[in-house]
Amino acid sequence: MHCFIRFLICCCVFVCAFSYATGLRCITCQSAASTRACDRRGEQTCQPNQKSCETVIRRHNRRLQVSKGCKDSHACRNNQNQNRAPSGTSTQCNTDQANSVCTCCCQGNLCNAGSNTCLLNGPVPRPRPVPNPRPLPKSRPVPRSAPERVYNNCPSPSTSLPHGRVNCENGVCRYQCTDPSYELWPAGKDEIVCKADGNWNSKAPCCARPCPPFMLFDSVGLYHFKARNMESVYRTFVDVSNITISEDTTMGAGFTYGAQPNLQSVVNFDDYNGNATLFGKLFGEKFLPVADDSPTNTGAAIQFAVDNMLRTEVGMRDERVPKEITVITDSNSDDDVRTPAAHARSLGYLMYVYAFGSDGYVFDEQQLFDITGDKKHIFRFVEGSPISVEETLKDLAGHFCQDPCVHVLHDHDR
């Protein structure tokens, strides 16, 4: 039974709550006035996909701002490579202009403490000046270049940035994330500028978190397992702790079923208020295997999920949050699955099937397809064969991680 409980917690939404206790640690601060002031603000444990510590030193109108924190290594390197990008009379990272942005990346616990070490290898070279093929006569004074014109005829952008703040001044809006677990997306895009034609030069960024593990969707799991298959199912399933359960990311609900849904097993979205520990406890207490001679009515279970589980009255979130139903079963269905599954998909719900076979059990492939409507959403597991759910997570990320600004629920500012 201990294994069964662990399995249920794992596979309700393919996950259990993720622990970052052993992750990389980085000094973390936002917009400190100096490196020393930043380092005094403390540290954080990074998320699994954040393998680098980043330091960003900004200078705006000679005013210094230092930010440090965890970063995806690829994104961090891209930001560091921008140090040498041409900007003004020299480069983006410079010492000769009023404005500058210098980024450094490193790997190792608290490696970003202290100064920007990547800049200690020598000054960032300036681009070679392009010679003027026809220099002005010495007798003619060289006119000073006119200051760049500021345009203020763009529509006012939203000054609300959940988990961050916006400062708009003189046709330029600058964005900053104030919550250390959030980052600007697209990476490195921290301002928008009003153009002469009255349009902003780009879409405003948002404050988002890495996806995965922070996927936004509501998931209902429908479970049908006979007692004799519990242990083998658990041995087959691989723990995929790569999605976070919380009120502003993934929320799970579910029940077991045989001929009918087991009402005593129902766990609704609002039963645990985003508390991942309570979520696991409820599933462990309520979920029990079905009798060996029980019919398997998956169609009735799907209809029950649509009619009773995916409702705002029991904690389902609003239309901003995608919805998904997962059937996890060791048997073919004895009732019609096509009609209720097609109805669920017509409502925009994604459908997945985890089919666990044992003792040479053969699943009805057409029936599995009738449930999902997509062969990529069917996953078959055979007793004794180790599996990976990398394809599952990849498919989920394809649905829920394409635009972090869309797939993040912002109900409050921080």
Secondary structure per residue as TSV (DSSP state, phi and psi in degrees):
chain	resnum	aa	ss	phi	psi
A	1	M	-	360.0	-34.0
A	2	H	H	-59.1	-44.1
A	3	C	H	-62.6	-40.4
A	4	F	H	-61.5	-44.0
A	5	I	H	-61.4	-44.4
A	6	R	H	-61.7	-39.6
A	7	F	H	-62.9	-44.6
A	8	L	H	-63.0	-43.2
A	9	I	H	-61.0	-37.5
A	10	C	H	-65.2	-51.0
A	11	C	H	-98.9	4.2
A	12	C	S	-57.2	-49.2
A	13	V	S	-127.2	34.5
A	14	F	S	69.4	12.6
A	15	V	-	-148.3	164.9
A	16	C	-	-124.5	171.5
A	17	A	-	-60.4	139.8
A	18	F	-	-91.4	139.5
A	19	S	-	-107.6	131.8
A	20	Y	-	-105.2	16.6
A	21	A	T	-60.6	-29.2
A	22	T	T	-103.3	14.0
A	23	G	S	-78.8	174.4
A	24	L	-	-60.5	143.5
A	25	R	E	-112.9	133.9
A	26	C	E	-131.8	146.7
A	27	I	E	-62.0	137.7
A	28	T	-	-134.5	130.5
A	29	C	E	-161.5	165.7
A	30	Q	E	-131.6	121.4
A	31	S	E	55.9	44.3
A	32	A	E	-74.5	156.5
A	33	A	S	-78.1	-14.8
A	34	S	S	-159.4	165.9
A	35	T	H	-61.9	-42.1
A	36	R	H	-63.9	-43.4
A	37	A	H	-63.2	-37.4
A	38	C	H	-63.4	-48.2
A	39	D	H	-62.9	-24.4
A	40	R	T	-77.0	-13.0
A	41	R	T	-80.0	-12.5
A	42	G	-	113.0	-165.0
A	43	E	E	-138.4	168.7
A	44	Q	E	-140.2	155.7
A	45	T	E	-90.4	126.9
A	46	C	-	-76.0	160.5
A	47	Q	-	-77.1	162.1
A	48	P	T	-56.7	-34.3
A	49	N	T	-90.0	5.3
A	50	Q	-	-104.3	98.8
A	51	K	-	-104.2	5.6
A	52	S	E	-131.6	153.7
A	53	C	E	-103.5	133.9
A	54	E	E	-116.8	141.7
A	55	T	E	-122.9	128.5
A	56	V	E	-124.1	120.9
A	57	I	E	-111.7	115.8
A	58	R	E	-108.3	143.6
A	59	R	E	-129.1	118.1
A	60	H	E	-125.9	117.9
A	61	N	T	51.8	43.8
A	62	R	T	71.8	0.8
A	63	R	E	-93.3	130.1
A	64	L	E	-92.3	140.0
A	65	Q	E	-136.7	129.0
A	66	V	E	-117.0	127.9
A	67	S	E	-128.2	139.6
A	68	K	E	-138.6	155.1
A	69	G	E	169.3	-172.0
A	70	C	E	-80.0	152.5
A	71	K	E	-156.4	144.2
A	72	D	-	-59.4	133.7
A	73	S	H	-61.1	-40.7
A	74	H	H	-64.7	-45.9
A	75	A	H	-64.1	-37.4
A	76	C	H	-65.4	-44.5
A	77	R	H	-63.0	-39.7
A	78	N	H	-60.6	-42.8
A	79	N	H	-65.1	-40.4
A	80	Q	H	-66.0	-36.4
A	81	N	H	-63.5	-22.6
A	82	Q	G	-74.1	-10.1
A	83	N	G	-54.2	-38.0
A	84	R	G	-93.8	3.5
A	85	A	S	-67.0	136.4
A	86	P	E	-58.0	136.9
A	87	S	E	-156.8	123.1
A	88	G	T	60.9	-129.2
A	89	T	T	-87.9	-3.1
A	90	S	E	-148.7	-110.0
A	91	T	E	-131.1	172.2
A	92	Q	S	-61.8	-42.1
A	93	C	S	-96.5	116.2
A	94	N	-	-152.4	173.1
A	95	T	S	-124.0	3.1
A	96	D	S	-113.9	6.4
A	97	Q	S	-126.7	165.7
A	98	A	S	-70.6	-28.8
A	99	N	-	-117.8	140.8
A	100	S	E	-158.2	148.6
A	101	V	E	-134.0	118.0
A	102	C	E	-120.4	128.8
A	103	T	E	-122.6	137.3
A	104	C	E	-130.9	142.6
A	105	C	E	-119.8	149.7
A	106	C	E	-154.5	163.7
A	107	Q	-	-124.6	133.9
A	108	G	S	129.0	146.5
A	109	N	T	-56.3	125.5
A	110	L	T	57.3	27.9
A	111	C	T	-68.6	-16.6
A	112	N	T	-93.6	14.1
A	113	A	S	-70.7	143.0
A	114	G	S	85.8	-150.6
A	115	S	S	-78.2	167.8
A	116	N	-	-72.3	87.5
A	117	T	G	-63.9	-27.5
A	118	C	G	-70.1	-12.7
A	119	L	G	-94.7	-0.1
A	120	L	T	-85.0	-3.7
A	121	N	T	-84.4	5.6
A	122	G	S	130.7	161.6
A	123	P	-	-67.4	151.5
A	124	V	-	-70.3	123.2
A	125	P	-	-66.7	146.3
A	126	R	-	-85.6	150.4
A	127	P	-	-64.3	145.2
A	128	R	-	-66.4	134.2
A	129	P	-	-67.6	144.0
A	130	V	-	-86.9	118.6
A	131	P	-	-65.3	144.1
A	132	N	-	-83.3	117.3
A	133	P	S	-64.8	-21.2
A	134	R	S	-130.5	82.8
A	135	P	-	-63.9	150.2
A	136	L	-	-68.2	147.4
A	137	P	-	-59.1	146.6
A	138	K	T	-62.4	-27.5
A	139	S	T	-74.6	-17.1
A	140	R	S	-95.2	126.5
A	141	P	-	-66.8	139.1
A	142	V	-	-79.2	117.4
A	143	P	-	-68.9	142.4
A	144	R	-	-72.8	143.7
A	145	S	-	-68.3	137.0
A	146	A	-	-70.7	142.9
A	147	P	-	-60.6	147.5
A	148	E	-	-62.1	132.3
A	149	R	-	-71.4	138.1
A	150	V	-	-100.1	128.8
A	151	Y	-	-106.0	135.4
A	152	N	-	-124.9	23.4
A	153	N	-	-100.7	17.2
A	154	C	S	-87.4	151.8
A	155	P	-	-61.1	144.1
A	156	S	-	-64.3	123.1
A	157	P	-	-77.9	163.9
A	158	S	-	-65.6	133.8
A	159	T	-	-97.6	10.7
A	160	S	-	-95.3	121.7
A	161	L	-	-129.8	95.1
A	162	P	T	-53.6	133.3
A	163	H	T	67.8	20.0
A	164	G	E	-163.5	-166.3
A	165	R	E	-144.0	157.9
A	166	V	E	-126.3	137.9
A	167	N	E	-128.1	113.3
A	168	C	E	-108.4	127.6
A	169	E	E	-156.5	129.8
A	170	N	T	53.7	45.6
A	171	G	T	77.1	11.3
A	172	V	E	-129.7	129.3
A	173	C	E	-112.5	126.6
A	174	R	E	-111.9	138.5
A	175	Y	E	-118.4	142.7
A	176	Q	E	-148.5	133.9
A	177	C	E	-87.4	128.6
A	178	T	-	-98.7	-16.0
A	179	D	S	-90.4	121.3
A	180	P	T	-63.2	-17.2
A	181	S	T	-86.7	-2.6
A	182	Y	-	-111.8	150.8
A	183	E	E	-133.9	152.4
A	184	L	E	-65.3	138.2
A	185	W	E	-133.7	131.2
A	186	P	S	-62.6	149.8
A	187	A	T	-58.7	133.4
A	188	G	T	82.0	-5.2
A	189	K	-	-92.0	98.9
A	190	D	-	-115.9	6.3
A	191	E	E	-155.7	156.6
A	192	I	E	-126.8	149.1
A	193	V	E	-126.0	137.1
A	194	C	B	-76.1	128.6
A	195	K	-	-96.2	169.2
A	196	A	T	-62.5	-27.9
A	197	D	T	-82.5	5.0
A	198	G	S	86.4	9.9
A	199	N	S	-115.1	149.1
A	200	W	B	-72.4	148.7
A	201	N	S	-72.0	-13.7
A	202	S	S	-164.7	170.1
A	203	K	-	-71.6	144.7
A	204	A	-	-64.7	141.5
A	205	P	-	-75.1	174.1
A	206	C	E	-132.2	169.1
A	207	C	E	-98.2	118.9
A	208	A	E	-135.4	172.2
A	209	R	-	-121.4	158.8
A	210	P	-	-58.3	138.5
A	211	C	T	-131.7	114.0
A	212	P	T	-70.3	167.7
A	213	P	T	-89.2	-9.2
A	214	F	S	-90.2	81.6
A	215	M	-	-98.2	139.7
A	216	L	-	-104.2	106.7
A	217	F	E	-167.2	157.7
A	218	D	E	-101.1	128.0
A	219	S	E	-124.2	132.3
A	220	V	E	-113.4	123.3
A	221	G	E	-101.5	130.4
A	222	L	E	-110.6	118.4
A	223	Y	E	-115.0	128.0
A	224	H	E	-134.3	106.7
A	225	F	-	-139.3	135.6
A	226	K	B	-83.9	151.8
A	227	A	G	-57.8	-37.8
A	228	R	G	-66.8	-16.4
A	229	N	G	-99.1	-7.6
A	230	M	H	-58.4	-51.2
A	231	E	H	-64.9	-42.5
A	232	S	H	-66.9	-35.6
A	233	V	H	-63.5	-43.5
A	234	Y	H	-63.9	-42.8
A	235	R	H	-62.8	-31.6
A	236	T	H	-76.8	-37.0
A	237	F	-	-75.7	136.6
A	238	V	-	-100.6	131.6
A	239	D	-	-60.1	125.9
A	240	V	-	-120.8	61.1
A	241	S	-	-69.8	73.8
A	242	N	-	-136.4	17.6
A	243	I	S	-136.6	140.4
A	244	T	-	-97.9	133.8
A	245	I	B	-97.4	120.8
A	246	S	S	-167.0	171.5
A	247	E	T	-67.2	-22.1
A	248	D	T	-112.8	17.5
A	249	T	S	-132.1	-118.7
A	250	T	E	-87.7	135.6
A	251	M	E	-124.9	137.7
A	252	G	E	-118.6	151.7
A	253	A	E	-144.5	170.0
A	254	G	E	171.8	178.7
A	255	F	E	-166.4	163.0
A	256	T	E	-97.3	158.8
A	257	Y	B	-151.2	156.4
A	258	G	S	-134.1	-106.6
A	259	A	S	-68.2	-34.6
A	260	Q	S	-139.0	162.6
A	261	P	B	-60.8	138.5
A	262	N	-	-82.7	103.6
A	263	L	G	-63.8	-26.3
A	264	Q	G	-72.0	-16.8
A	265	S	G	-94.7	-5.7
A	266	V	-	-64.8	129.1
A	267	V	B	-119.7	114.9
A	268	N	-	-91.2	165.0
A	269	F	G	-59.1	-35.9
A	270	D	G	-90.8	11.5
A	271	D	G	-80.5	-15.9
A	272	Y	S	-135.7	0.5
A	273	N	T	51.0	40.8
A	274	G	T	77.6	4.0
A	275	N	-	-82.4	107.5
A	276	A	H	-64.2	-33.8
A	277	T	H	-66.1	-45.7
A	278	L	H	-66.1	-36.7
A	279	F	H	-54.5	-50.5
A	280	G	H	-65.0	-37.3
A	281	K	H	-64.0	-43.8
A	282	L	H	-62.8	-43.7
A	283	F	H	-64.2	-39.9
A	284	G	H	-64.4	-34.0
A	285	E	H	-80.2	-35.8
A	286	K	H	-94.8	-26.0
A	287	F	-	-87.6	125.7
A	288	L	-	-132.9	151.4
A	289	P	-	-68.2	159.0
A	290	V	B	-89.9	160.9
A	291	A	-	-68.3	148.4
A	292	D	T	-61.1	-31.1
A	293	D	T	-95.0	10.5
A	294	S	-	-77.7	137.9
A	295	P	-	-62.5	160.9
A	296	T	-	-117.9	101.1
A	297	N	-	-109.4	80.0
A	298	T	H	-67.6	-35.2
A	299	G	H	-59.6	-44.2
A	300	A	H	-64.3	-35.5
A	301	A	H	-67.0	-41.7
A	302	I	H	-62.3	-44.9
A	303	Q	H	-63.1	-38.4
A	304	F	H	-63.4	-41.2
A	305	A	I	-61.7	-43.4
A	306	V	I	-66.3	-43.4
A	307	D	I	-79.2	-29.2
A	308	N	I	-123.0	-24.1
A	309	M	I	-99.1	-41.4
A	310	L	S	-89.0	67.6
A	311	R	S	-139.0	141.0
A	312	T	G	-63.9	-25.7
A	313	E	G	-64.0	-21.7
A	314	V	G	-115.0	23.9
A	315	G	T	102.0	-3.5
A	316	M	-	-61.3	139.1
A	317	R	-	-83.2	173.1
A	318	D	-	-74.9	-170.4
A	319	E	T	-67.6	-12.0
A	320	R	T	-68.1	-20.7
A	321	V	S	-103.0	120.8
A	322	P	-	-62.1	155.7
A	323	K	E	-121.2	149.1
A	324	E	E	-148.9	141.2
A	325	I	E	-120.4	130.7
A	326	T	E	-119.1	124.4
A	327	V	E	-97.7	121.7
A	328	I	E	-119.1	110.4
A	329	T	E	-144.7	157.4
A	330	D	S	-115.4	14.3
A	331	S	S	-146.0	152.5
A	332	N	-	-68.9	157.7
A	333	S	-	-85.2	145.7
A	334	D	S	-92.8	-7.5
A	335	D	S	-120.3	179.4
A	336	D	-	-72.9	126.2
A	337	V	-	-105.6	-21.9
A	338	R	H	-61.9	-48.1
A	339	T	H	-64.7	-52.7
A	340	P	H	-66.1	-34.5
A	341	A	H	-68.7	-40.9
A	342	A	H	-63.5	-37.8
A	343	H	H	-63.8	-42.9
A	344	A	H	-62.5	-43.4
A	345	R	H	-67.0	-33.4
A	346	S	H	-66.3	-21.9
A	347	L	T	-85.1	-0.2
A	348	G	T	93.0	8.4
A	349	Y	-	-83.9	130.2
A	350	L	E	-73.1	145.1
A	351	M	E	-122.3	131.2
A	352	Y	E	-126.9	153.5
A	353	V	E	-131.4	130.5
A	354	Y	E	-108.6	109.6
A	355	A	E	-105.2	112.3
A	356	F	E	-102.7	112.0
A	357	G	E	-100.5	145.9
A	358	S	-	-143.0	154.4
A	359	D	T	53.9	38.0
A	360	G	T	73.4	17.9
A	361	Y	-	-60.4	137.0
A	362	V	-	-110.3	122.4
A	363	F	-	-86.7	151.3
A	364	D	-	-80.0	103.5
A	365	E	H	-62.4	-37.6
A	366	Q	H	-64.0	-38.1
A	367	Q	H	-66.8	-39.7
A	368	L	H	-62.2	-41.4
A	369	F	H	-68.7	-35.7
A	370	D	H	-61.5	-29.3
A	371	I	H	-74.9	-49.7
A	372	T	H	-88.3	-35.0
A	373	G	S	70.7	7.6
A	374	D	S	-152.9	118.2
A	375	K	G	-61.0	-26.7
A	376	K	G	-71.9	-10.6
A	377	H	G	-100.0	10.8
A	378	I	E	-107.8	125.4
A	379	F	E	-126.1	122.9
A	380	R	E	-110.7	132.2
A	381	F	E	-125.7	134.5
A	382	V	E	-110.4	139.5
A	383	E	T	-53.7	133.2
A	384	G	T	84.3	-6.3
A	385	S	-	-101.3	117.2
A	386	P	-	-63.2	143.2
A	387	I	-	-129.3	165.1
A	388	S	-	-129.7	141.8
A	389	V	-	-103.1	24.3
A	390	E	H	-57.3	-39.7
A	391	E	H	-64.9	-37.3
A	392	T	H	-61.9	-48.9
A	393	L	H	-63.9	-37.2
A	394	K	H	-62.8	-41.3
A	395	D	H	-67.4	-42.1
A	396	L	H	-61.4	-43.4
A	397	A	H	-62.2	-35.2
A	398	G	H	-63.3	-29.9
A	399	H	H	-86.5	-37.1
A	400	F	H	-112.8	-3.0
A	401	C	S	-122.6	10.4
A	402	Q	S	-66.6	-39.7
A	403	D	-	-132.3	99.1
A	404	P	T	-58.2	-25.3
A	405	C	T	-70.4	-25.6
A	406	V	T	-89.0	-42.0
A	407	H	S	-93.5	43.2
A	408	V	S	-134.7	129.9
A	409	L	-	-88.6	117.1
A	410	H	-	-112.9	95.2
A	411	D	-	-104.1	-4.8
A	412	H	S	-153.5	154.6
A	413	D	-	-95.7	152.1
A	414	R	-	-130.6	360.0
